[in-house]
Amino acid sequence: MDSVTQAALGAAVAVAVMGKSTPVKKAALWGAAAGTLPDLDVFWNFGDDLSNMLRHRGETHAFFYQTLFSPLLAWLICRWHQQQALFLRWWLAIWLVLITHSLLDTFTTYGTQLALPFSDYPFALESIFVIDPLYTLPLLIGVGLAWRLPGRGLGFNQLGLLLASLYLGWGLAAQHWVLWQLDRMHPELAHYERLVQPTALNTLVWRIVVMDQAGYREGFYALNDGTTPIEFRQHVFPKQTQALRQLPQAKELTRFSHGFVGYFQRGELLTMADLRMGMQGNYAFEFSLACQQDNELEPIAVVQLDKPYQMLEMWTWAFRRFWLDTKPLSAITVRNQPDCT
């Protein structure tokens, strides 16, 4: 999730754990700070664009390392504020802040490697978008009221946590409803790999991706569609796809994205994209992979394509889609495309 949401969740969790044992302001600020710490891995360079993507939400999001780190941070907080008697409570607060950060990320699509160093499996429930104001606002309001109303406001903070948690449950329920509708309308797709995820900034319009050997199908279902059939657009991969799939970088992205990788041809340039993050050709992570020259396929350096990620446009489209306007998104312009020459 975005940094504001993680800070709000961290503050709310810390305030709830510390209760009346320490001022709300102190608990909220330390909780917000600890809640953003795991995402500092975005500033680490792991060598190339693809590795930077695959290693994000890695060690800093793993329960094992968070458990080791939480008593150290709790000890520093106690030393700073001369609250050694509250060490165990601060330890629990910081541990829960870090753990809930990773658990919340798991509800999104990206993939969170909770089990490192024992497993690098990227867990992803794909039931909430990485930014969703309806999840964040109850947390912000609850913490704000607890801050402004010392003592009396702690109940509002707990209510904010409850409402935010219920919203996560709503996302899972809506996702399963859409999957049920998909199975009912298109039983012939049941044996394919399928992805059901919310579109930008909402849980009312859902995107469905169905993978096959030739390419993938993309469709959308709004919760007010009722029995309106889900329509799919077929996207066919380039003829070189089978060879591209054998490249080590393509295999790495395939593992991380649970198989939802798309291949595209831009002139002589062949690219791969994580189909889970974006829609209708607007993908957050698309990488150069190879060049085709004189019918020969030559692997090149894997570099992320420089193009705008049109989140606002996707949200606007989803808003229109909820009212049954199915106009597709406009084409995406790629800037500074890697050169095959």
Disulfide bonds with the S-S distance in Angstrom:
Cys291-Cys340 1.91
